[in-house]
Amino acid sequence: MAMERTTGGAHRMLLLSTLAFTVCIAAWLMNGVLVTYLTNNGVFTWTPVQTGWLLGMPVLIGSVMRLPVGILTDKYGGKQVMITVLLISALPLYALSWADSYGAFLGLSIAFGLSGSIFTAGVAYVVLWYPQKRQGTALGIFAAGNAGAALTTLFAPRLLTWLTDNNTALEGWRTLPKLYAGLLVLVAIILLLLARNKVPTAGKSFSQRIRPLRAVRVWRFGLYYFFVYGSFVALSQWLIPYYVNVYALSIVSAGMMTTMFNLPAGLLRIAGGILSDRFGARIVLYWVFGVCLVGLLFLLPPRVELQTPGRGILASRPGVVESITEREILVVDEADPRNRMTYALTTTEEMDIRFGLHHDDEGFMPMPTTSVKQQPQVRIGDQVAKGELLAKGTTHIYFQANRWIFTALVFLIGAMMGIGGAAVYKHISAYYPEEVGAVGGIVGVLGGLGGFFGPILFGYLLDATGVWTTCWALLFLVAMLALIWMRIAIGKLERSSSSGTSK
């Protein structure tokens, strides 16, 4: 049996499972591109909150269905269940091409959300083909199917542009969900022809699968996964409207930028497994949360332009205003006209000399820049006293939030999320070596909920504040909570071990 599990047949099953997972993830997160396109082009007028629900509901269904799909996989085998998920998900995807209202779009989005549950079926199927010592690597390769999110953000915007004849025939968007549905059916046929079914010798009941929920540790692991995976799913959809609205990019360019986030997050899960094996999952997660917190902190300042009272000009001696030009105010002494005082004005915006750039220039400005304008408050012939205001100062503060710096930080966070996802499952195998499937399924559900709540909460925060960077503030709080909880738990474990040793 062990030899069979390491033959080319086993590798073929892994490849087919990864293919199915990749296309299902691509379909699962399609709304991130499609909904953004429809709202930005005025096809539908949905609010940020409504958009958040459209992005989040498929993720919710895909997450909560992972447990029942896992049970069915244990009973009927991964091939049968994966084919069923692919075909059932294809039906509402195809029907989405006829949606003409928010209710219809939401209902069909909920239905095709089933595609996200294929993760559990794939995990349960893949482990049957490999011995335990090779299961980690096999699962890491399978989890790289998360790169399907990158395929959607990279190619779906281009497809929409092509299908709508460069946005001139907007009804062409209805072909996109049909193409996704066709792709799911095609992969289902490939599995039917090439895959072999396998059923575990002893399956677990539903009560056995949810029993680990009693342990606080499982909820802690769920919070880790809520951040590293749930946030990945949420941002894979949210970043497209973010780029479009904050940086005025086209949806195609926004898709390319988003791909720089979700592509490494998917592929680096393999690296995360290797690092966790070598250095330990705990150390890896410390670095993941630490680096993400720093990156999120830098993402918090929004792109802003502020005007605030600045340095004005006060008369240093009494006199009469003789002349006012763009550059200066001239005040003379009434008693002695030869006693003249010139006050230089800054009447045009001049950026900080350290940058030498106007704020309209989209050059490289990593730090906030300032400009000063001074406007005369007196007229020719006015008599002024010492200390009287001659010119009012206004300081203009501009922060560009350069999109390349932004994208680099997002890339870094996405890479760390990918590494962290593998580290969480390494943690599970260390604490629950006999229940990896059960605990992993539960943690996967809890983590997937992050992908559901993320876009919805982002939408509510944006609607309430009008500030796009509130999403980074929310993720910062989640990462900080996870890091603090991990440190407290490890501290208790170390004290318990020390106490046991002393006894």
HELIX and SHEET records of a PDB file:
HELIX    1   1 ALA A    2  ARG A    5  1                                   4    
HELIX    2   2 GLY A    8  TRP A   28  1                                  21    
HELIX    3   3 ASN A   31  ASN A   40  1                                  10    
HELIX    4   4 PRO A   48  VAL A   64  1                                  17    
HELIX    5   5 ARG A   66  TYR A   76  1                                  11    
HELIX    6   6 GLY A   78  ALA A   95  1                                  18    
HELIX    7   7 LEU A   96  TRP A   98  5                                   3    
HELIX    8   8 TYR A  102  PHE A  112  1                                  11    
HELIX    9   9 GLY A  113  SER A  117  5                                   5    
HELIX   10  10 ILE A  118  VAL A  126  1                                   9    
HELIX   11  11 VAL A  127  TRP A  129  5                                   3    
HELIX   12  12 GLN A  132  ALA A  143  1                                  12    
HELIX   13  13 ALA A  144  ALA A  147  5                                   4    
HELIX   14  14 GLY A  148  LEU A  163  1                                  16    
HELIX   15  15 LEU A  170  ARG A  174  5                                   5    
HELIX   16  16 THR A  175  LEU A  194  1                                  20    
HELIX   17  17 PHE A  206  ILE A  210  1                                   5    
HELIX   18  18 ARG A  211  ARG A  214  5                                   4    
HELIX   19  19 VAL A  216  TYR A  225  1                                  10    
HELIX   20  20 PHE A  226  GLY A  230  3                                   5    
HELIX   21  21 SER A  231  VAL A  246  1                                  16    
HELIX   22  22 ILE A  251  LEU A  267  1                                  17    
HELIX   23  23 ARG A  269  PHE A  279  1                                  11    
HELIX   24  24 ALA A  281  LEU A  299  1                                  19    
HELIX   25  25 ARG A  403  TYR A  431  1                                  29    
HELIX   26  26 VAL A  436  THR A  465  1                                  30    
HELIX   27  27 THR A  470  SER A  502  1                                  33    
SHEET    1   A 3 VAL A 304  LEU A 314  0                                        
SHEET    2   A 3 LEU A 389  PHE A 399 -1                                        
SHEET    3   A 3 THR A 369  PRO A 376 -1                                        
SHEET    1   B 4 ARG A 340  ALA A 344  0                                        
SHEET    2   B 4 GLU A 328  VAL A 332 -1                                        
SHEET    3   B 4 GLY A 319  ILE A 324 -1                                        
SHEET    4   B 4 GLN A 383  VAL A 384 -1                                        
END                                                                             
